[in-house]
Amino acid sequence: MVHKNDNKVFLDRLRKVISSDNLVEDREGLKVYRKDGLAGYSGDPLVVAIPNSEAQTSKILKICSEFSVPVVTRGAGTGLSGGATPIKDCLVLSTARMNKVISINEEQRSATVQPGVRNLEISNKVSGLGLFYAPDPSSQIACSIGGNLAENSGGVHCLKYGLTFHNVLRARVLNYRGEVFEVGSEALDSPGLDLLALLIGSEGMLGVITEITVKLLPKPSAAKVMMASFDDVEIAANAVANIISNGILPAGLEMMDQGMTAAVEEFVHAGYDVNAEAILLCESDGSPGEVEEEISLIKDIFQSSGATKLSVSNSEAERSLIWSGRKNAFPASGRISPDYYCIDGTIPRNKLGKMLKNISELEKKYSLRCLNVFHAGDGNLHPLILFDASKDGEFEKTENFGEEILSLCVKYGGTITGEHGVGLEKLGSMCVQFSKLERDAFFSVKRSFDPEILLNPGKVVPSLSRCIEKGRVHVEKDKERFPEIAHF
Ligand SMILES: Cc1cc2nc3c(=O)[nH]c(=O)nc-3n(C[C@H](O)[C@H](O)[C@H](O)COP(=O)(O)OP(=O)(O)OC[C@H]3O[C@@H](n4cnc5c(N)ncnc54)[C@H](O)[C@@H]3O)c2cc1C
């Protein structure tokens, strides 16, 4: 009989099935996998497996389930909520080598890819056909499509074209025992319960995604971006609401406050107005005629909303430069502070101005600076709190600052995540957002896919004992089960 949790026997068994080229076992090699983009948390895996195929992945999962070894699937590790952070003695399952574009179906306008394919690679591959894959997280140069599915990632162009959820047709998935099943279909509808919808955004808790068919869209023939300056963040926020309420659905509508534009401008030299209290970037795409007409409407709305300065991109190079600034907002923050912590929450658009005022009060309360960048059209906030992890207690202070922002999101009728998932980071805030009944339902779903709780355990759904009342709803970190997940 197999000794459960016997690491040595487990590793011997794994080595028999998987070549040493596909395993990382040495201390130095394992260090690379200790964290994802949520730098404040880390954990030590027992072993990392980097399979080349679904068949190999299946064998690995089978052995893990036999030995009750937890599995943390990892795409590119750019996740910002700790979803790919290892838990003690787990197997990290990296999809990095499952990185092939399997087929492109021009007629059907779809592409079938392995999970480790980078987001941007899909658009690059089909660009010659006049097509593109719409969801464009700012990390698209690095992040994997499997990670995008698991997080239901968004991006600048999701306001018009939808999130990952709206752009995926089907997926092949392995369950915790390595058995394969398919969800969704290449047709517009598929029979039965919508398991694809459940899988999207499930953060590696329900299965390992091994193949994905995404929708491709025709590339618009023209696009221009308008940059608008405002001398008050609340006025800028109202301008966002005015654009949408006037029936315009821009390809992107982003907002940055003065601190953020200054940091970006110093890094990218995108031509941003660093004197404005806030800037808005609003993109129109379509045929040249449609773009001219829409840009003219957008200009009128911004002017009547109180914009102090307006400019429009005059070439593709200028447009790319303006977006490159926005997409480099996180690294730009990293240049001016030893550490930064990106918060992700969503609020109704008409609360953006109020929220910015609240954040500025919280900056004073915690004596920490916060730069703000938003997918404003979606009401998705990304406050970046600047801190120094080497200073005693500063990370904890930063986490509390972040939790207060998330609680305000709930108070304003929004959600504690927009696109970065829950992972480890927002377990506490899950207790603020969801009732016991709702959390019970999440658990039931998890158990029906993974009855032995082997896939990414301890993430996303707080255990019932975690949500306790302590003045405010508060989460105790489950030190007993996950002592290995360390803070800075
Ligand atoms: C600079 C920067 C900018 C970013 N900008 C954006 C943005 O604009 N929009 C946005 O939405 N996000 C953004 N992110 C967050 C991150 O890039 C996304 O969440 C992305 O989808 C993660 O992909 P990944 O391949 O790195 O996944 P990982 O970080 O490796 O994993 C993320 C989660 O997915 C699970 N997972 C990964 N692959 C699979 C699989 N094949 N099967 C099952 N589960 C899997 C993991 O277990 C984990 O829970 C940004 C991150 C950075 C660092």
PDBQT file of the ligand as one rigid body, heavy atoms in Angstrom, charges set to zero:
ROOT
HETATM    1  C1  LIG A 501       2.741  44.376 -14.739  1.00  0.00    +0.000 C 
HETATM    2  C2  LIG A 501       1.461  43.584 -14.642  1.00  0.00    +0.000 A 
HETATM    3  C3  LIG A 501       0.334  44.065 -15.275  1.00  0.00    +0.000 A 
HETATM    4  C4  LIG A 501      -0.870  43.340 -15.191  1.00  0.00    +0.000 A 
HETATM    5  N1  LIG A 501      -1.969  43.818 -15.855  1.00  0.00    +0.000 NA
HETATM    6  C5  LIG A 501      -3.110  43.120 -15.836  1.00  0.00    +0.000 A 
HETATM    7  C6  LIG A 501      -4.263  43.595 -16.539  1.00  0.00    +0.000 A 
HETATM    8  O1  LIG A 501      -4.243  44.638 -17.195  1.00  0.00    +0.000 OA
HETATM    9  N2  LIG A 501      -5.388  42.845 -16.465  1.00  0.00    +0.000 N 
HETATM   10  C7  LIG A 501      -5.431  41.682 -15.755  1.00  0.00    +0.000 A 
HETATM   11  O2  LIG A 501      -6.487  41.047 -15.729  1.00  0.00    +0.000 OA
HETATM   12  N3  LIG A 501      -4.374  41.220 -15.071  1.00  0.00    +0.000 NA
HETATM   13  C8  LIG A 501      -3.209  41.893 -15.102  1.00  0.00    +0.000 A 
HETATM   14  N4  LIG A 501      -2.121  41.422 -14.424  1.00  0.00    +0.000 N 
HETATM   15  C9  LIG A 501      -2.245  40.180 -13.626  1.00  0.00    +0.000 C 
HETATM   16  C10 LIG A 501      -1.819  38.882 -14.358  1.00  0.00    +0.000 C 
HETATM   17  O3  LIG A 501      -0.927  39.162 -15.423  1.00  0.00    +0.000 OA
HETATM   18  C11 LIG A 501      -3.027  38.124 -14.864  1.00  0.00    +0.000 C 
HETATM   19  O4  LIG A 501      -3.801  37.674 -13.767  1.00  0.00    +0.000 OA
HETATM   20  C12 LIG A 501      -2.682  36.913 -15.742  1.00  0.00    +0.000 C 
HETATM   21  O5  LIG A 501      -3.837  36.345 -16.285  1.00  0.00    +0.000 OA
HETATM   22  C13 LIG A 501      -1.917  35.818 -15.001  1.00  0.00    +0.000 C 
HETATM   23  O6  LIG A 501      -1.420  34.913 -15.969  1.00  0.00    +0.000 OA
HETATM   24  P1  LIG A 501      -0.189  33.980 -15.626  1.00  0.00    +0.000 P 
HETATM   25  O7  LIG A 501       0.054  33.121 -16.803  1.00  0.00    +0.000 OA
HETATM   26  O8  LIG A 501       0.958  34.781 -15.185  1.00  0.00    +0.000 OA
HETATM   27  O9  LIG A 501      -0.809  33.119 -14.460  1.00  0.00    +0.000 OA
HETATM   28  P2  LIG A 501      -0.186  32.725 -13.045  1.00  0.00    +0.000 P 
HETATM   29  O10 LIG A 501       0.153  33.944 -12.272  1.00  0.00    +0.000 OA
HETATM   30  O11 LIG A 501       0.890  31.746 -13.239  1.00  0.00    +0.000 OA
HETATM   31  O12 LIG A 501      -1.427  32.003 -12.387  1.00  0.00    +0.000 OA
HETATM   32  C14 LIG A 501      -2.582  32.724 -12.061  1.00  0.00    +0.000 C 
HETATM   33  C15 LIG A 501      -3.659  31.764 -11.559  1.00  0.00    +0.000 C 
HETATM   34  O13 LIG A 501      -4.081  30.928 -12.616  1.00  0.00    +0.000 OA
HETATM   35  C16 LIG A 501      -3.919  29.556 -12.279  1.00  0.00    +0.000 C 
HETATM   36  N5  LIG A 501      -3.526  28.900 -13.528  1.00  0.00    +0.000 N 
HETATM   37  C17 LIG A 501      -2.539  29.252 -14.374  1.00  0.00    +0.000 A 
HETATM   38  N6  LIG A 501      -2.518  28.449 -15.436  1.00  0.00    +0.000 NA
HETATM   39  C18 LIG A 501      -3.517  27.554 -15.270  1.00  0.00    +0.000 A 
HETATM   40  C19 LIG A 501      -3.999  26.445 -16.023  1.00  0.00    +0.000 A 
HETATM   41  N7  LIG A 501      -3.463  26.090 -17.181  1.00  0.00    +0.000 N 
HETATM   42  N8  LIG A 501      -5.029  25.724 -15.528  1.00  0.00    +0.000 NA
HETATM   43  C20 LIG A 501      -5.616  26.055 -14.342  1.00  0.00    +0.000 A 
HETATM   44  N9  LIG A 501      -5.195  27.092 -13.593  1.00  0.00    +0.000 NA
HETATM   45  C21 LIG A 501      -4.165  27.830 -14.049  1.00  0.00    +0.000 A 
HETATM   46  C22 LIG A 501      -2.873  29.543 -11.192  1.00  0.00    +0.000 C 
HETATM   47  O14 LIG A 501      -3.019  28.410 -10.349  1.00  0.00    +0.000 OA
HETATM   48  C23 LIG A 501      -3.185  30.833 -10.462  1.00  0.00    +0.000 C 
HETATM   49  O15 LIG A 501      -4.239  30.623  -9.561  1.00  0.00    +0.000 OA
HETATM   50  C24 LIG A 501      -0.922  42.134 -14.461  1.00  0.00    +0.000 A 
HETATM   51  C25 LIG A 501       0.228  41.654 -13.822  1.00  0.00    +0.000 A 
HETATM   52  C26 LIG A 501       1.398  42.370 -13.911  1.00  0.00    +0.000 A 
HETATM   53  C27 LIG A 501       2.622  41.838 -13.224  1.00  0.00    +0.000 C 
ENDROOT
TORSDOF 0
